[in-house]
């Protein structure tokens, strides 16, 4: 096993891991069950009154 082989394998494995993590974050973000959690975080960050929901 040469350095080039190990380097190539490492680069491909890192890319695949990054893609998998990116897809995981996107799925978590747009999962319907997380909508309320993100709405509450948005209202806290913007200091909005929770009584004025849509």
Backbone as ProteinMPNN parsed JSONL, in Angstrom:
{"seq_chain_A": "XXXXXXXXXXXXXXXXXXXXXXXXXXXXXXXXXXXXXXXXXXXXXXXXXXXXXX", "coords_chain_A": {"N_chain_A": [[0.847, -1.169, 0.0], [0.717, 2.071, -0.986], [1.584, 5.534, -0.336], [0.028, 7.194, -1.945], [-2.216, 5.611, -2.453], [-3.33, 5.344, 0.116], [-3.833, 8.052, 0.68], [-5.685, 8.706, -1.325], [-7.798, 6.958, -0.675], [-8.432, 7.975, 1.867], [-9.292, 10.56, 1.204], [-11.572, 10.031, -0.363], [-13.157, 8.634, 1.473], [-13.53, 10.632, 3.41], [-14.957, 12.529, 1.921], [-17.334, 11.105, 1.352], [-18.279, 10.737, 3.955], [-18.716, 13.42, 4.684], [-20.755, 14.102, 2.838], [-22.779, 12.357, 3.686], [-23.245, 13.342, 6.287], [-24.097, 15.931, 5.664], [-26.473, 15.432, 4.244], [-27.889, 14.251, 6.322], [-28.2, 16.46, 8.076], [-29.791, 18.137, 6.489], [-32.11, 16.552, 6.196], [-32.901, 16.384, 8.897], [-33.428, 19.081, 9.383], [-35.619, 19.7, 7.71], [-37.553, 17.926, 8.521], [-40.893, 17.182, 9.276], [-41.765, 17.004, 11.98], [-40.06, 18.624, 13.446], [-40.759, 21.218, 13.129], [-42.204, 22.811, 15.003], [-40.3, 23.105, 17.047], [-38.301, 24.604, 15.746], [-39.767, 26.887, 15.101], [-40.302, 27.911, 17.661], [-37.688, 28.469, 18.503], [-37.047, 30.432, 16.64], [-38.853, 32.455, 17.356], [-37.939, 33.06, 19.933], [-35.375, 33.997, 19.345], [-35.926, 36.25, 17.823], [-37.398, 37.653, 19.584], [-40.234, 37.584, 19.635], [-43.735, 37.744, 20.346], [-45.346, 34.943, 21.64], [-48.099, 34.747, 21.462], [-49.003, 35.757, 19.089], [-49.231, 33.918, 16.941], [-49.39, 32.456, 13.635]], "CA_chain_A": [[0.0, 0.0, 0.0], [1.546, 3.269, -1.098], [1.025, 6.763, 0.229], [-1.015, 7.676, -2.846], [-3.408, 4.791, -2.238], [-3.902, 5.727, 1.409], [-4.332, 9.416, 0.559], [-6.895, 8.658, -2.148], [-8.834, 6.318, 0.131], [-8.794, 8.912, 2.921], [-10.051, 11.652, 0.602], [-12.878, 9.523, -0.778], [-13.912, 8.338, 2.691], [-13.905, 11.91, 4.016], [-16.005, 13.118, 1.087], [-18.572, 10.357, 1.572], [-18.734, 11.067, 5.312], [-19.253, 14.779, 4.631], [-22.033, 14.063, 2.122], [-23.758, 11.702, 4.565], [-23.589, 14.27, 7.367], [-24.849, 17.029, 5.065], [-27.825, 14.926, 3.982], [-28.513, 14.092, 7.63], [-28.595, 17.777, 8.571], [-30.907, 18.607, 5.662], [-33.296, 15.766, 6.567], [-33.311, 16.82, 10.237], [-33.955, 20.438, 9.298], [-36.906, 19.763, 7.033], [-38.456, 16.898, 9.049], [-42.102, 17.888, 9.732], [-41.896, 17.005, 13.434], [-39.184, 19.625, 14.046], [-41.233, 22.558, 12.783], [-42.546, 23.564, 16.21], [-39.056, 23.41, 17.739], [-37.637, 25.686, 15.031], [-40.596, 28.085, 15.25], [-40.06, 28.447, 19.005], [-36.338, 29.048, 18.508], [-37.108, 31.67, 15.858], [-39.555, 33.468, 18.142], [-37.049, 33.474, 21.014], [-34.261, 34.763, 18.78], [-36.436, 37.532, 17.346], [-38.154, 38.222, 20.692], [-41.62, 37.745, 19.212], [-44.744, 37.316, 21.308], [-45.915, 33.665, 21.189], [-49.542, 34.864, 21.282], [-49.283, 36.207, 17.725], [-48.937, 32.862, 15.966], [-50.18, 32.526, 12.41]], "C_chain_A": [[0.9, 1.243, 0.0], [0.837, 4.461, -0.454], [-0.119, 7.272, -0.634], [-2.319, 6.902, -2.66], [-4.113, 5.183, -0.94], [-4.504, 7.124, 1.33], [-5.63, 9.449, -0.241], [-8.05, 8.057, -1.362], [-9.338, 7.271, 1.215], [-9.649, 10.052, 2.362], [-11.452, 11.211, 0.205], [-13.748, 9.245, 0.444], [-14.38, 9.623, 3.368], [-15.026, 12.582, 3.23], [-17.335, 12.42, 1.312], [-19.149, 10.635, 2.958], [-19.348, 12.466, 5.345], [-20.609, 14.805, 3.949], [-23.119, 13.44, 2.993], [-24.192, 12.63, 5.699], [-24.418, 15.434, 6.843], [-26.29, 16.612, 4.796], [-28.576, 14.742, 5.302], [-28.997, 15.414, 8.212], [-29.791, 18.311, 7.789], [-32.194, 17.863, 6.029], [-33.806, 16.206, 7.939], [-33.976, 18.193, 10.188], [-35.364, 20.47, 8.732], [-37.886, 18.678, 7.478], [-39.679, 17.597, 9.651], [-42.236, 17.976, 11.255], [-41.048, 18.069, 14.128], [-39.663, 21.052, 13.812], [-41.518, 23.396, 14.03], [-41.279, 23.99, 16.96], [-38.344, 24.596, 17.079], [-38.447, 26.98, 15.107], [-40.382, 28.733, 16.619], [-38.684, 29.094, 19.092], [-36.312, 30.363, 17.74], [-37.759, 32.777, 16.679], [-38.686, 33.96, 19.308], [-35.927, 34.356, 20.482], [-34.712, 36.15, 18.342], [-37.259, 38.257, 18.395], [-39.587, 38.54, 20.273], [-42.552, 37.2, 20.281], [-45.359, 36.006, 20.817], [-47.425, 33.714, 20.979], [-49.916, 35.203, 19.844], [-48.9, 35.158, 16.686], [-49.842, 32.992, 14.773], [-51.459, 31.804, 12.536]], "O_chain_A": [[1.734, 1.422, 0.887], [-0.336, 4.396, -0.086], [-1.132, 7.733, -0.108], [-3.402, 7.485, -2.707], [-5.334, 5.334, -0.903], [-5.589, 7.353, 1.865], [-6.57, 10.15, 0.133], [-9.159, 8.59, -1.383], [-10.543, 7.36, 1.45], [-10.627, 10.458, 2.991], [-12.417, 11.945, 0.418], [-14.933, 9.577, 0.456], [-15.512, 9.691, 3.849], [-15.946, 13.145, 3.823], [-18.363, 13.083, 1.449], [-20.364, 10.755, 3.117], [-20.389, 12.67, 5.97], [-21.527, 15.467, 4.434], [-24.245, 13.933, 3.036], [-25.376, 12.695, 6.031], [-25.349, 15.877, 7.515], [-27.221, 17.362, 5.09], [-29.766, 15.044, 5.386], [-30.087, 15.479, 8.779], [-30.709, 18.88, 8.379], [-33.251, 18.481, 6.158], [-35.01, 16.381, 8.125], [-34.971, 18.433, 10.873], [-36.215, 21.203, 9.236], [-38.947, 18.526, 6.871], [-39.521, 18.514, 10.456], [-42.782, 18.957, 11.759], [-41.297, 18.385, 15.291], [-39.018, 21.998, 14.263], [-41.117, 24.557, 14.104], [-41.2, 25.115, 17.453], [-37.843, 25.485, 17.768], [-37.865, 28.063, 15.171], [-40.291, 29.956, 16.725], [-38.536, 30.158, 19.694], [-35.631, 31.305, 18.145], [-37.273, 33.908, 16.696], [-38.698, 35.148, 19.63], [-35.572, 35.355, 21.107], [-33.964, 37.119, 18.474], [-37.766, 39.349, 18.142], [-40.088, 39.635, 20.529], [-42.187, 36.295, 21.031], [-45.849, 35.951, 19.689], [-47.981, 32.8, 20.37], [-51.048, 34.953, 19.43], [-48.306, 35.489, 15.661], [-50.929, 33.563, 14.864], [-52.243, 31.767, 11.587]]}, "name": "protein", "num_of_chains": 1, "seq": "XXXXXXXXXXXXXXXXXXXXXXXXXXXXXXXXXXXXXXXXXXXXXXXXXXXXXX"}
